[in-house]
Amino acid sequence: MANKTYIQIPKLSELPERVYFRYDEFGADTHGAAHQHQWGQLNYTARGVMQLDIAGRPFMSPPNYAVWIPPHQEHSCYNRESVLYRSVYIALSECTSLPKHPCALAMSPILKAILNDFAERDVTTPHCPADLNLAQVLLDQLRLAPREDDYLPYGQSEQVNRVLDLLSQEPSNNLALCDWAKLVFVSERTLARRFIQELGLSFGEWRQRLRFLTAIEALEQGRAIKEIALDMGYSNSSAFITMFSRHAGCTPEQYRRQQDV
Protein backbone atom coordinates (compact mmCIF):
# COMPACT_ATOMS: atom_id res chain seq x y z
CA MET A 1 0.00 0.00 0.00
CA ALA A 2 1.35 3.43 -0.99
CA ASN A 3 2.25 5.90 1.73
CA LYS A 4 -0.24 8.68 2.35
CA THR A 5 0.69 12.25 1.47
CA TYR A 6 0.08 14.46 4.49
CA ILE A 7 -0.53 18.21 4.60
CA GLN A 8 1.87 20.22 6.73
CA ILE A 9 -0.07 21.80 9.61
CA PRO A 10 1.30 25.02 11.17
CA LYS A 11 2.74 24.46 14.64
CA LEU A 12 1.45 27.40 16.67
CA SER A 13 1.35 27.42 20.46
CA GLU A 14 -0.78 30.56 20.37
CA LEU A 15 -2.16 32.99 17.79
CA PRO A 16 -0.18 36.17 17.09
CA GLU A 17 -3.48 38.13 16.84
CA ARG A 18 -7.17 37.40 17.39
CA VAL A 19 -7.43 36.28 13.75
CA TYR A 20 -4.79 34.48 11.73
CA PHE A 21 -5.20 33.73 8.02
CA ARG A 22 -3.78 30.72 6.22
CA TYR A 23 -3.71 30.00 2.49
CA ASP A 24 -2.47 27.01 0.55
CA GLU A 25 -3.07 24.73 -2.40
CA PHE A 26 -3.26 21.01 -1.72
CA GLY A 27 -2.87 18.34 -4.37
CA ALA A 28 -5.14 15.41 -5.07
CA ASP A 29 -5.21 12.50 -2.63
CA THR A 30 -3.79 14.45 0.31
CA HIS A 31 -4.59 14.05 3.99
CA GLY A 32 -4.56 16.26 7.06
CA ALA A 33 -3.75 14.24 10.18
CA ALA A 34 -6.12 14.42 13.15
CA HIS A 35 -5.33 17.31 15.49
CA GLN A 36 -7.00 19.99 17.60
CA HIS A 37 -6.19 23.46 18.91
CA GLN A 38 -7.43 26.00 21.42
CA TRP A 39 -8.87 28.38 18.83
CA GLY A 40 -11.74 28.12 16.36
CA GLN A 41 -11.10 27.51 12.68
CA LEU A 42 -12.96 28.31 9.47
CA ASN A 43 -12.12 25.96 6.60
CA TYR A 44 -13.03 27.13 3.11
CA THR A 45 -12.05 25.94 -0.36
CA ALA A 46 -12.20 28.58 -3.09
CA ARG A 47 -11.81 25.70 -5.52
CA GLY A 48 -12.45 22.02 -5.03
CA VAL A 49 -14.10 20.07 -2.21
CA MET A 50 -12.46 19.26 1.12
CA GLN A 51 -13.80 16.35 3.15
CA LEU A 52 -13.44 16.79 6.90
CA ASP A 53 -13.94 14.57 9.91
CA ILE A 54 -14.73 16.54 13.07
CA ALA A 55 -15.13 14.61 16.31
CA GLY A 56 -16.14 11.54 14.31
CA ARG A 57 -18.66 13.35 12.06
CA PRO A 58 -18.12 13.81 8.30
CA PHE A 59 -18.41 17.29 6.75
CA MET A 60 -18.03 18.62 3.21
CA SER A 61 -16.57 22.02 2.30
CA PRO A 62 -17.45 22.98 -1.30
CA PRO A 63 -17.22 26.48 -2.81
CA ASN A 64 -19.90 28.77 -1.32
CA TYR A 65 -19.87 26.89 2.01
CA ALA A 66 -17.22 26.79 4.70
CA VAL A 67 -16.94 24.42 7.65
CA TRP A 68 -16.71 25.90 11.13
CA ILE A 69 -14.64 23.98 13.72
CA PRO A 70 -15.09 25.19 17.32
CA PRO A 71 -12.09 25.26 19.69
CA HIS A 72 -10.78 21.96 21.09
CA GLN A 73 -12.53 19.81 18.45
CA GLU A 74 -10.35 17.08 16.95
CA HIS A 75 -10.47 17.17 13.15
CA SER A 76 -8.79 15.75 10.07
CA CYS A 77 -9.31 16.20 6.33
CA TYR A 78 -8.97 14.50 2.96
CA ASN A 79 -8.80 15.99 -0.55
CA ARG A 80 -9.79 13.61 -3.31
CA GLU A 81 -8.91 16.25 -5.93
CA SER A 82 -6.76 19.39 -5.61
CA VAL A 83 -8.18 22.30 -3.60
CA LEU A 84 -7.43 26.00 -3.23
CA TYR A 85 -7.54 26.43 0.53
CA ARG A 86 -8.47 29.38 2.71
CA SER A 87 -8.53 29.16 6.50
CA VAL A 88 -9.04 31.53 9.40
CA TYR A 89 -7.88 30.77 12.94
CA ILE A 90 -10.04 32.70 15.42
CA ALA A 91 -9.01 33.32 19.02
CA LEU A 92 -11.05 31.79 21.82
CA SER A 93 -12.24 35.23 22.97
CA GLU A 94 -13.89 35.81 19.57
CA CYS A 95 -15.61 32.41 19.45
CA THR A 96 -18.23 33.04 22.15
CA SER A 97 -20.78 34.32 19.62
CA LEU A 98 -19.88 31.75 16.96
CA PRO A 99 -21.48 28.27 16.75
CA LYS A 100 -20.69 25.92 19.64
CA HIS A 101 -20.85 22.87 17.36
CA PRO A 102 -19.27 22.08 13.97
CA CYS A 103 -21.45 23.27 11.09
CA ALA A 104 -21.52 24.59 7.54
CA LEU A 105 -21.59 28.37 7.05
CA ALA A 106 -22.80 29.97 3.81
CA MET A 107 -20.06 32.15 2.33
CA SER A 108 -21.32 35.58 1.32
CA PRO A 109 -19.62 37.55 -1.48
CA ILE A 110 -18.13 39.83 1.20
CA LEU A 111 -16.53 36.91 3.04
CA LYS A 112 -15.10 35.49 -0.18
CA ALA A 113 -13.77 38.89 -1.24
CA ILE A 114 -11.98 39.48 2.07
CA LEU A 115 -10.36 36.04 2.06
CA ASN A 116 -9.30 36.36 -1.58
CA ASP A 117 -7.94 39.87 -1.01
CA PHE A 118 -5.86 38.77 1.99
CA ALA A 119 -4.64 35.71 0.09
CA GLU A 120 -3.57 37.77 -2.94
CA ARG A 121 -1.63 40.14 -0.65
CA ASP A 122 -0.35 37.26 1.52
CA VAL A 123 -1.72 38.82 4.71
CA THR A 124 -1.62 36.26 7.51
CA THR A 125 -1.85 38.64 10.46
CA PRO A 126 -3.64 41.97 9.92
CA HIS A 127 -1.77 44.95 11.37
CA CYS A 128 -2.64 48.14 9.49
CA PRO A 129 -5.97 49.88 10.27
CA ALA A 130 -7.52 48.94 6.92
CA ASP A 131 -6.73 45.23 7.37
CA LEU A 132 -7.87 45.27 11.00
CA ASN A 133 -11.17 46.73 9.84
CA LEU A 134 -11.52 44.02 7.19
CA ALA A 135 -10.82 41.35 9.81
CA GLN A 136 -13.57 42.80 11.99
CA VAL A 137 -16.00 42.80 9.05
CA LEU A 138 -15.12 39.14 8.44
CA LEU A 139 -15.91 38.26 12.07
CA ASP A 140 -19.19 40.16 11.91
CA GLN A 141 -20.16 38.45 8.66
CA LEU A 142 -19.36 35.01 10.10
CA ARG A 143 -21.68 35.69 13.02
CA LEU A 144 -24.46 36.59 10.57
CA ALA A 145 -23.80 33.77 8.08
CA PRO A 146 -26.63 31.25 7.54
CA ARG A 147 -25.79 27.96 9.26
CA GLU A 148 -26.54 24.35 8.40
CA ASP A 149 -25.62 21.17 10.25
CA ASP A 150 -23.72 20.10 7.14
CA TYR A 151 -23.77 20.86 3.43
CA LEU A 152 -24.64 17.24 2.64
CA PRO A 153 -26.15 15.87 5.88
CA TYR A 154 -27.31 12.37 6.74
CA GLY A 155 -30.51 11.55 8.59
CA GLN A 156 -31.53 9.43 11.57
CA SER A 157 -34.00 6.97 10.07
CA GLU A 158 -33.04 3.81 8.22
CA GLN A 159 -35.33 4.72 5.30
CA VAL A 160 -33.79 8.13 4.65
CA ASN A 161 -30.21 6.93 4.97
CA ARG A 162 -30.89 3.95 2.71
CA VAL A 163 -31.97 6.37 -0.04
CA LEU A 164 -28.94 8.60 0.57
CA ASP A 165 -26.54 5.66 0.44
CA LEU A 166 -27.95 4.45 -2.87
CA LEU A 167 -27.90 7.95 -4.36
CA SER A 168 -24.31 8.47 -3.23
CA GLN A 169 -23.33 5.33 -5.13
CA GLU A 170 -25.16 6.54 -8.25
CA PRO A 171 -25.64 10.36 -8.31
CA SER A 172 -27.14 10.15 -11.82
CA ASN A 173 -30.09 8.08 -10.59
CA ASN A 174 -33.27 9.88 -11.68
CA LEU A 175 -35.82 7.81 -9.78
CA ALA A 176 -38.68 9.96 -8.53
CA LEU A 177 -39.36 10.30 -4.81
CA CYS A 178 -42.43 8.05 -5.11
CA ASP A 179 -40.22 5.25 -6.48
CA TRP A 180 -37.69 5.68 -3.67
CA ALA A 181 -40.56 5.54 -1.17
CA LYS A 182 -41.71 2.19 -2.57
CA LEU A 183 -38.14 0.92 -2.38
CA VAL A 184 -37.92 1.65 1.38
CA PHE A 185 -41.57 0.68 2.11
CA VAL A 186 -42.99 4.03 3.19
CA SER A 187 -45.39 6.45 1.54
CA GLU A 188 -44.06 9.28 -0.64
CA ARG A 189 -45.53 11.81 1.77
CA THR A 190 -43.81 10.16 4.75
CA LEU A 191 -40.43 10.06 3.00
CA ALA A 192 -40.71 13.70 1.90
CA ARG A 193 -41.55 14.74 5.47
CA ARG A 194 -38.63 12.79 6.90
CA PHE A 195 -36.19 14.45 4.51
CA ILE A 196 -37.27 17.89 5.73
CA GLN A 197 -37.38 16.86 9.40
CA GLU A 198 -34.07 14.98 9.49
CA LEU A 199 -31.98 16.88 6.93
CA GLY A 200 -33.55 20.31 6.70
CA LEU A 201 -33.48 19.74 2.92
CA SER A 202 -35.91 18.36 0.40
CA PHE A 203 -35.08 15.19 -1.50
CA GLY A 204 -34.51 17.21 -4.69
CA GLU A 205 -32.18 19.70 -3.00
CA TRP A 206 -30.07 16.92 -1.43
CA ARG A 207 -29.71 15.18 -4.79
CA GLN A 208 -28.71 18.44 -6.47
CA ARG A 209 -26.05 19.09 -3.85
CA LEU A 210 -24.66 15.59 -4.33
CA ARG A 211 -24.48 16.12 -8.08
CA PHE A 212 -22.83 19.49 -7.61
CA LEU A 213 -20.08 17.98 -5.44
CA THR A 214 -19.58 15.14 -7.91
CA ALA A 215 -19.45 17.61 -10.82
CA ILE A 216 -16.73 19.67 -9.11
CA GLU A 217 -14.51 16.60 -8.88
CA ALA A 218 -15.20 15.78 -12.53
CA LEU A 219 -14.29 19.33 -13.59
CA GLU A 220 -11.06 19.06 -11.59
CA GLN A 221 -10.26 15.96 -13.67
CA GLY A 222 -10.63 17.96 -16.89
CA ARG A 223 -13.68 16.13 -18.23
CA ALA A 224 -15.94 17.74 -20.84
CA ILE A 225 -19.01 19.58 -19.54
CA LYS A 226 -21.41 17.71 -21.84
CA GLU A 227 -20.00 14.39 -20.65
CA ILE A 228 -20.34 15.42 -17.00
CA ALA A 229 -23.94 16.55 -17.59
CA LEU A 230 -24.92 13.18 -19.05
CA ASP A 231 -23.13 11.31 -16.27
CA MET A 232 -25.02 13.39 -13.69
CA GLY A 233 -28.34 12.25 -15.13
CA TYR A 234 -29.18 15.39 -17.14
CA SER A 235 -30.61 15.04 -20.63
CA ASN A 236 -28.80 18.16 -21.84
CA SER A 237 -25.97 20.47 -20.81
CA SER A 238 -28.15 23.54 -20.21
CA ALA A 239 -30.04 21.93 -17.31
CA PHE A 240 -26.76 20.87 -15.75
CA ILE A 241 -25.25 24.36 -16.20
CA THR A 242 -28.30 25.93 -14.54
CA MET A 243 -27.97 23.62 -11.53
CA PHE A 244 -24.21 24.18 -11.24
CA SER A 245 -24.53 27.97 -11.53
CA ARG A 246 -27.14 28.01 -8.77
CA HIS A 247 -24.79 26.28 -6.35
CA ALA A 248 -21.43 27.72 -7.43
CA GLY A 249 -22.42 31.24 -8.44
CA CYS A 250 -20.71 30.70 -11.80
CA THR A 251 -20.99 28.39 -14.80
CA PRO A 252 -18.93 25.18 -15.03
CA GLU A 253 -16.73 26.79 -17.70
CA GLN A 254 -16.11 29.86 -15.50
CA TYR A 255 -15.30 27.57 -12.60
CA ARG A 256 -12.84 25.64 -14.76
CA ARG A 257 -11.11 28.87 -15.86
CA GLN A 258 -10.67 29.85 -12.21
CA GLN A 259 -8.52 26.76 -11.76
CA ASP A 260 -5.90 28.25 -14.06
CA VAL A 261 -5.73 31.62 -12.30
PAMIBA-306688 format. One line per 5 residues: number of its first residue (from 1); their letters; for each residue x, y, z of N, C-alpha, C. Coordinates in steps of 0.001 Angstrom, whole numbers. Layout:
// residues N
NUM = a = X/Y/Z/X/Y/Z/X/Y/Z; ...
// end
This chain:
// residues 261
1 = mankt = 849/-1199/0/0/0/0/881/1244/0; 548/2217/-883/1348/3430/-986/1217/4279/272; 2289/5007/579/2252/5900/1733/1328/7075/1459; 641/7534/2481/-244/8680/2352/569/9964/2292; 74/10927/1538/685/12246/1471/-43/13156/2445
6 = yiqip = 708/13662/3444/84/14465/4490/363/15951/4295; -632/16759/4630/-529/18206/4599/269/18677/5814; 1123/19656/5607/1870/20223/6728/978/21205/7490; 794/20969/8771/-69/21801/9608/794/22756/10421; 482/24052/10407/1295/25018/11171/1373/24652/12649
11 = klsel = 2554/24767/13219/2741/24463/14638/2751/25784/15413; 1592/26162/15911/1445/27401/16671/1027/27071/18092; 1745/27613/19065/1346/27419/20464/261/28411/20848; 263/29561/20165/-778/30562/20370/-871/31429/19119; -1979/32140/18964/-2158/32990/17794/-1465/34342/18007
16 = pervy = -830/34864/16956/-179/36170/17086/-1187/37315/17240; -2401/37143/16709/-3478/38126/16840/-4791/37358/17004; -5888/38083/17172/-7172/37402/17391/-7654/36653/16157; -7170/37051/14962/-7435/36275/13754/-6120/36043/13014; -5989/34858/12469/-4790/34480/11725/-5252/33790/10451
21 = fryde = -4748/34241/9309/-5197/33734/8017/-4154/32784/7431; -4654/31731/6810/-3781/30722/6222/-4286/30399/4813; -3343/30273/3881/-3705/30004/2489/-2769/28923/1956; -3311/28057/1110/-2468/27007/549/-3189/26377/-629; -2484/25544/-1342/-3074/24734/-2402/-2616/23305/-2168
26 = fgadt = -3570/22406/-2001/-3261/21014/-1717/-3567/20157/-2944; -2682/19211/-3225/-2866/18345/-4373/-3896/17266/-4126; -4175/16504/-5170/-5137/15413/-5070/-4603/14306/-4166; -5525/13629/-3502/-5209/12499/-2626/-4252/12900/-1502; -4588/14002/-824/-3787/14454/309/-4618/14424/1588
31 = hgaah = -3935/14228/2701/-4587/14052/3992/-4072/15082/4998; -4944/15468/5902/-4559/16257/7057/-4740/15400/8297; -3670/15130/9015/-3746/14240/10176/-4638/14834/11266; -5238/13976/12068/-6123/14424/13147/-5351/15279/14149; -5948/16415/14515/-5334/17311/15489/-6418/18226/16061
36 = qhqwg = -6082/18999/17047/-6998/19994/17604/-6183/21172/18130; -6867/22294/18359/-6187/23458/18912/-7153/24283/19745; -6633/25255/20439/-7428/25997/21420/-8193/27161/20811; -8122/27329/19513/-8870/28377/18835/-9863/27756/17848; -10807/28567/17385/-11743/28116/16360/-11103/28218/14987
41 = qlnyt = -11671/27505/14024/-11101/27514/12681/-12206/27458/11629; -12087/28336/10644/-12957/28312/9472/-12190/27682/8328; -12739/26632/7744/-12118/25959/6602/-12952/26234/5359; -12315/26776/4333/-13029/27127/3108/-12162/26777/1904; -12774/26219/872/-12054/25938/-363/-12612/26820/-1466
46 = argvm = -11790/27723/-1981/-12204/28581/-3087/-12337/27776/-4370; -11702/26616/-4389/-11807/25703/-5524/-11648/24287/-5016; -12517/23399/-5462/-12447/22021/-5030/-13317/21751/-3812; -13277/20505/-3348/-14097/20071/-2214/-13210/19383/-1191; -13211/19888/27/-12463/19260/1121/-13423/18428/1958
51 = qldia = -13008/17212/2288/-13800/16348/3154/-13166/16370/4540; -13958/16692/5545/-13440/16790/6902/-14126/15784/7815; -13387/15366/8824/-13940/14571/9912/-13717/15375/11186; -14819/15737/11856/-14727/16541/13074/-15400/15783/14204; -14613/15373/15167/-15128/14610/16306/-15955/13417/15848
56 = grpfm = -15475/12749/14795/-16143/11541/14312/-17280/11777/13342; -17578/13044/13002/-18655/13349/12057/-18082/13833/10732; -18615/13348/9596/-18121/13810/8299/-18748/15138/7899; -17949/16004/7266/-18412/17291/6747/-17807/17511/5371; -18515/18279/4545/-18030/18620/3213/-17886/20134/3112
61 = sppny = -16787/20583/2498/-16567/22019/2298/-16413/22305/812; -17534/22594/116/-17453/22980/-1296/-17378/24494/-1425; -17128/25035/-2621/-17220/26484/-2807/-18613/26971/-2394; -18671/28126/-1822/-19895/28770/-1318/-20273/28339/96; -19641/27293/615/-19874/26894/2008/-18531/26619/2677
66 = avwip = -18397/27086/3902/-17215/26790/4704/-17636/25897/5865; -16670/25256/6483/-16942/24416/7654/-16329/25094/8877; -17152/25282/9892/-16710/25898/11133/-16333/24804/12138; -15126/24918/12709/-14638/23982/13716/-14443/24748/15019; -15254/24484/16038/-15087/25188/17316/-13759/24808/17988
71 = phqeh = -13330/25583/18969/-12093/25262/19687/-12145/23874/20328; -10969/23236/20389/-10781/21962/21091/-11505/20791/20440; -11881/20914/19162/-12533/19807/18451/-11497/19103/17569; -11306/17816/17781/-10353/17078/16946/-10892/16979/15524; -10025/17213/14543/-10468/17169/13155/-9332/16709/12248
76 = scynr = -9722/16165/11110/-8789/15752/10066/-9460/16043/8726; -8709/15905/7633/-9307/16196/6329/-8716/15301/5254; -9434/15263/4121/-8965/14505/2955/-9397/15261/1702; -8499/15340/725/-8796/15994/-549/-8679/14958/-1667; -9821/14581/-2211/-9794/13608/-3313/-9147/14223/-4552
81 = esvly = -9523/15478/-4847/-8913/16249/-5932/-8216/17469/-5313; -7481/18233/-6124/-6756/19395/-5611/-7737/20458/-5140; -7336/21232/-4139/-8182/22301/-3598/-7349/23564/-3403; -8020/24700/-3555/-7434/26000/-3234/-7988/26384/-1866; -7130/26410/-879/-7538/26426/528/-7434/27814/1146
86 = rsvyi = -8460/28163/1912/-8467/29383/2715/-8891/28989/4127; -8182/29489/5129/-8531/29158/6502/-8337/30370/7403; -9168/30460/8416/-9043/31534/9399/-9017/30903/10787; -7951/31166/11535/-7884/30766/12938/-8440/31924/13765; -9360/31648/14658/-10044/32697/15417/-9856/32447/16912
91 = alsec = -9338/33450/17600/-9010/33322/19022/-10245/32954/19846; -9990/32276/20943/-11051/31791/21815/-11989/32922/22246; -11429/34098/22510/-12241/35228/22971/-13252/35690/21931; -12988/35408/20646/-13886/35813/19570/-14893/34723/19199; -14770/33555/19827/-15610/32408/19454/-16910/32319/20254
96 = tslpk = -17067/33178/21259/-18226/33044/22146/-19547/33238/21404; -19553/34081/20365/-20784/34322/19616/-20828/33551/18296; -19888/32624/18120/-19882/31747/16958/-20447/30384/17364; -20838/29545/16401/-21480/28270/16754/-20655/27434/17725; -21349/26770/18642/-20690/25921/19637/-20411/24524/19100
101 = hpcal = -21025/24194/17959/-20847/22870/17362/-20383/23021/15907; -19685/22018/15374/-19266/22081/13968/-20483/22248/13063; -20328/23045/12007/-21445/23268/11088/-20923/23848/9785; -21821/23941/8811/-21518/24590/7537/-22024/26022/7576; -21216/26965/7100/-21587/28374/7049/-21617/28818/5583
106 = amspi = -22706/29454/5171/-22798/29970/3808/-21834/31142/3642; -21056/31112/2578/-20055/32146/2330/-20652/33257/1474; -20798/34436/2051/-21322/35583/1319/-20245/36120/384; -20636/36926/-618/-19625/37551/-1485/-18616/38390/-705; -19059/39027/393/-18134/39833/1200/-17073/38941/1843
111 = lkail = -17493/37825/2417/-16533/36909/3041/-15518/36398/2024; -15999/35986/867/-15096/35488/-176/-14107/36579/-599; -14625/37796/-773/-13768/38889/-1240/-12662/39202/-234; -12993/39195/1050/-11979/39478/2070/-10905/38400/2075; -11334/37142/2051/-10364/36045/2058/-9490/36063/812
116 = ndfae = -10094/36323/-339/-9303/36358/-1576/-8348/37553/-1586; -8800/38690/-1066/-7940/39871/-1008/-6735/39619/-111; -6970/39071/1071/-5864/38772/1989/-4913/37741/1383; -5485/36744/699/-4643/35707/90/-3764/36304/-1008; -4348/37170/-1851/-3574/37773/-2940/-2436/38641/-2401
121 = rdvtt = -2663/39279/-1235/-1625/40142/-648/-794/39403/395; -1075/38120/570/-352/37265/1521/-377/37843/2934; -1547/38304/3350/-1721/38817/4715/-2126/37647/5619; -1281/37308/6547/-1621/36258/7508/-2094/36844/8834; -1460/37958/9221/-1848/38640/10462/-2101/40112/10148
126 = phcpa = -3356/40571/10241/-3638/41973/9924/-3038/42920/10963; -2380/43979/10477/-1766/44954/11373/-2223/46387/11086; -2279/46765/9813/-2637/48142/9487/-4125/48366/9745; -4553/49604/9957/-5965/49885/10267/-6944/49319/9241; -6607/49426/7954/-7516/48936/6917/-7720/47423/7035
131 = dlnla = -6626/46684/7265/-6730/45229/7371/-7413/44819/8678; -7182/45553/9736/-7871/45271/10997/-9374/45470/10843; -9757/46500/10092/-11174/46729/9838/-11777/45591/9015; -11040/45137/8003/-11523/44015/7193/-11678/42750/8030; -10729/42518/8931/-10818/41348/9812/-12054/41425/10698
136 = qvlld = -12373/42629/11171/-13571/42800/11989/-14840/42571/11171; -14851/43045/9935/-16000/42797/9052/-16169/41299/8830; -15052/40595/8630/-15123/39145/8443/-15748/38464/9662; -15326/38851/10856/-15906/38259/12067/-17398/38563/12164; -17768/39794/11859/-19188/40165/11910/-20006/39371/10894
141 = qlrla = -19448/39199/9703/-20156/38451/8665/-20296/36974/9025; -19273/36407/9663/-19356/35008/10095/-20467/34826/11124; -20636/35794/12002/-21685/35690/13018/-23072/35781/12399; -23172/36437/11249/-24459/36590/10570/-24711/35508/9521; -23690/34731/9182/-23800/33769/8082/-24845/32694/8370
146 = predd = -25688/32365/7375/-26627/31245/7541/-25882/29958/7868; -26457/29175/8777/-25793/27964/9258/-26607/26726/8914; -25916/25650/8610/-26538/24353/8399/-25707/23311/9135; -26362/22225/9555/-25621/21167/10248/-24478/20660/9381; -24747/20508/8094/-23718/20102/7143/-24242/20412/5753
151 = ylpyg = -23343/20582/4800/-23770/20862/3428/-24496/19658/2841; -24022/18466/3161/-24636/17238/2644/-24902/16304/3830; -25925/16608/4625/-26145/15872/5876/-26737/14483/5660; -26623/13664/6688/-27306/12366/6738/-28400/12446/7795; -29364/11525/7694/-30511/11550/8587/-30366/10614/9769
156 = qseqv = -31498/10340/10416/-31528/9434/11567/-32249/8118/11254; -33202/8167/10337/-34003/6974/10067/-33328/6073/9036; -33606/4793/9153/-33043/3808/8222/-33518/4077/6797; -34775/4509/6637/-35327/4721/5304/-34619/5867/4578; -34450/6987/5275/-33791/8134/4646/-32346/7801/4300
161 = nrvld = -31622/7215/5213/-30207/6932/4966/-30007/5849/3910; -30965/4957/3775/-30891/3953/2707/-30960/4647/1349; -31865/5604/1205/-31970/6365/-39/-30682/7152/-298; -30155/7799/730/-28939/8600/571/-27745/7738/176; -27645/6565/779/-26538/5665/438/-26602/5243/-1027
166 = llsqe = -27795/4890/-1480/-27947/4450/-2866/-27693/5596/-3840; -28161/6787/-3506/-27902/7947/-4359/-26413/8279/-4410; -25741/8175/-3270/-24306/8475/-3228/-23522/7536/-4127; -23992/6300/-4260/-23333/5331/-5127/-23627/5605/-6603; -24750/6279/-6862/-25160/6543/-8246/-25833/7923/-8326
171 = psnnl = -25055/9013/-8307/-25643/10362/-8312/-26539/10640/-9513; -26346/9917/-10617/-27137/10154/-11824/-28523/9518/-11757; -28813/8768/-10703/-30095/8078/-10595/-31237/9086/-10588; -32162/8930/-11532/-33266/9882/-11682/-34603/9345/-11166; -34570/8313/-10343/-35815/7810/-9775/-36559/8934/-9041
176 = alcdw = -37864/8971/-9222/-38685/9957/-8533/-38839/9568/-7068; -39211/10546/-6241/-39358/10296/-4809/-40360/9187/-4531; -41429/9103/-5329/-42428/8048/-5107/-41827/6662/-5306; -40875/6541/-6250/-40224/5246/-6481/-39269/4897/-5339; -38559/5913/-4816/-37690/5676/-3670/-38529/5257/-2458
181 = aklvf = -39688/5872/-2294/-40565/5536/-1166/-40994/4078/-1230; -41336/3608/-2421/-41709/2193/-2574/-40529/1278/-2229; -39338/1726/-2608/-38140/916/-2377/-37869/723/-889; -38196/1744/-65/-37920/1649/1377/-39217/1440/2192; -40314/1113/1477/-41565/681/2108/-42211/1741/3005
186 = vsert = -42229/2980/2520/-42993/4033/3187/-43746/4808/2109; -44669/5640/2515/-45389/6451/1540/-44510/7604/1069; -44815/8139/-117/-44064/9277/-638/-44157/10464/318; -45339/10682/861/-45533/11807/1772/-44681/11652/3027; -44613/10423/3556/-43806/10164/4755/-42328/10397/4476
191 = larrf = -41850/9902/3333/-40432/10058/3001/-40084/11530/2792; -40951/12269/2113/-40707/13704/1897/-40635/14437/3233; -41538/14093/4151/-41554/14744/5466/-40293/14415/6254; -39826/13176/6164/-38626/12785/6900/-37382/13489/6368; -37314/13703/5065/-36186/14452/4515/-36121/15842/5137
196 = iqelg = -37245/16536/5179/-37272/17889/5733/-36968/17865/7233; -37567/16925/7951/-37384/16864/9402/-35960/16484/9790; -35375/15505/9092/-34074/14975/9487/-32895/15724/8860; -33095/16258/7649/-31982/16881/6933/-32109/18392/6826; -33335/18896/6960/-33554/20315/6701/-33511/20632/5220
201 = lsfge = -33524/19605/4376/-33477/19742/2924/-34529/18845/2295; -35028/19248/1151/-35914/18359/399/-35084/17283/-292; -35753/16242/-741/-35075/15190/-1498/-34377/15771/-2722; -35092/16639/-3474/-34514/17211/-4687/-33297/18066/-4417; -33328/18848/-3334/-32184/19698/-2999/-30975/18846/-2605
206 = wrqrl = -31194/17781/-1836/-30073/16922/-1431/-29427/16288/-2659; -30261/15810/-3578/-29712/15175/-4786/-28942/16184/-5631; -29439/17415/-5721/-28708/18442/-6475/-27357/18737/-5837; -27328/18820/-4525/-26053/19086/-3850/-25055/17957/-4089; -25532/16724/-4049/-24663/15586/-4326/-24100/15681/-5738
211 = rflta = -24933/16007/-6691/-24483/16118/-8079/-23510/17277/-8246; -23748/18351/-7546/-22828/19491/-7607/-21439/19100/-7110; -21369/18416/-5973/-20078/17985/-5444/-19384/17020/-6407; -20145/16102/-6970/-19582/15138/-7915/-19091/15845/-9173; -19839/16861/-9614/-19454/17607/-10816/-18160/18376/-10597
216 = ieale = -17970/18943/-9408/-16734/19666/-9115/-15528/18749/-9279; -15625/17546/-8748/-14513/16602/-8875/-14267/16255/-10342; -15351/16097/-11109/-15198/15776/-12530/-14549/16929/-13289; -14915/18174/-12952/-14291/19331/-13588/-12807/19402/-13243; -12469/19068/-11998/-11065/19057/-11586/-10261/18049/-12402
221 = qgrai = -10931/17001/-12876/-10261/15958/-13667/-10162/16333/-15140; -10732/17490/-15513/-10627/17963/-16887/-11633/17372/-17846; -12685/16761/-17355/-13675/16133/-18228/-14561/17175/-18906; -15101/16831/-20064/-15944/17741/-20840/-17267/17990/-20116; -17783/19215/-20236/-19008/19584/-19537/-20191/18742/-20012
226 = keial = -20305/18525/-21310/-21414/17714/-21837/-21360/16298/-21268; -20171/15744/-21190/-20004/14390/-20645/-20396/14346/-19173; -19987/15363/-18417/-20342/15423/-17000/-21853/15522/-16841; -22485/16371/-17664/-23941/16548/-17585/-24668/15227/-17788; -24272/14472/-18780/-24921/13185/-19046/-24668/12205/-17908
231 = dmgys = -23459/12207/-17386/-23127/11311/-16270/-23885/11673/-15001; -24275/12949/-14865/-25019/13390/-13687/-26519/13151/-13828; -26932/12569/-14959/-28345/12246/-15133/-29146/13305/-15849; -28469/14330/-16418/-29180/15387/-17137/-29269/15034/-18619; -30408/15367/-19220/-30609/15038/-20630/-29889/16010/-21548
236 = nssaf = -29524/17192/-21024/-28795/18164/-21839/-27895/19008/-20942; -26946/19700/-21569/-25966/20473/-20812/-26580/21689/-20132; -27602/22299/-20750/-28147/23539/-20206/-28760/23335/-18824; -29456/22207/-18631/-30040/21930/-17312/-28947/21743/-16268; -27889/21059/-16659/-26758/20866/-15746/-26096/22198/-15411
241 = itmfs = -25896/23059/-16424/-25246/24355/-16202/-26089/25216/-15271; -27409/25173/-15424/-28299/25931/-14539/-28151/25472/-13097; -28142/24158/-12880/-27966/23616/-11533/-26620/24031/-10951; -25555/23870/-11730/-24212/24177/-11243/-24088/25655/-10891; -24623/26525/-11760/-24532/27966/-11531/-25274/28365/-10263
246 = rhagc = -26380/27707/-9980/-27142/28008/-8766/-26324/27727/-7511; -25546/26667/-7537/-24790/26277/-6347/-23411/26936/-6273; -22807/27198/-7421/-21432/27721/-7426/-21373/29229/-7622; -22458/29820/-8146/-22420/31243/-8437/-21684/31558/-9723; -21353/30529/-10510/-20707/30700/-11804/-20980/29457/-12638
251 = tpeqy = -20764/29541/-13931/-20989/28388/-14799/-19836/27385/-14646; -20035/26146/-15089/-18929/25177/-15028/-17685/25657/-15772; -17877/26311/-16935/-16729/26795/-17696/-16001/27905/-16942; -16747/28807/-16307/-16114/29856/-15502/-15363/29250/-14325; -15966/28245/-13718/-15299/27565/-12601/-13997/26925/-13073
256 = rrqqd = -14047/26288/-14236/-12843/25640/-14757/-11740/26663/-15031; -12119/27850/-15571/-11112/28874/-15859/-10469/29389/-14567; -11223/29401/-13481/-10675/29849/-12208/-9550/28942/-11735; -9569/27692/-12171/-8516/26763/-11760/-7153/27176/-12299; -7163/27896/-13404/-5899/28255/-14063/-5361/29603/-13614
261 = v = -6160/30308/-12748/-5729/31621/-12299/-4610/31492/-11270
// end
